């Protein structure tokens, strides 16, 4: 299995509690995939308020989880 075989998880939430719970679950799932491959890290991308994508990334070293906030880049 390679990075193309692991689909990023899209998350849309309405409140902070759901956000924390859903992102944690998605990151945990991606960490499992990253451990199998031992090549990629996990990237959490915030696309907007309550809208996130969690996936594996070539830009993130194995063993790391990083965050990217597109709201800062586009606003």
TAWOHU-V812409 format. One record per residue. N is the residue number from 0. OMEGA is omega in whole degrees, 0 to 359 (none if undefined). Layout:
N	OMEGA
N	OMEGA
This chain:
0	177
1	186
2	180
3	181
4	182
5	182
6	174
7	179
8	177
9	183
10	173
11	184
12	180
13	184
14	185
15	181
16	178
17	180
18	181
19	182
20	184
21	179
22	178
23	180
24	180
25	178
26	179
27	179
28	179
29	177
30	177
31	179
32	180
33	179
34	178
35	184
36	181
37	182
38	188
39	172
40	182
41	178
42	175
43	182
44	176
45	181
46	181
47	179
48	178
49	183
50	186
51	170
52	179
53	181
54	174
55	182
56	173
57	183
58	181
59	181
60	176
61	179
62	182
63	171
64	180
65	180
66	175
67	181
68	180
69	179
70	180
71	183
72	184
73	186
74	none
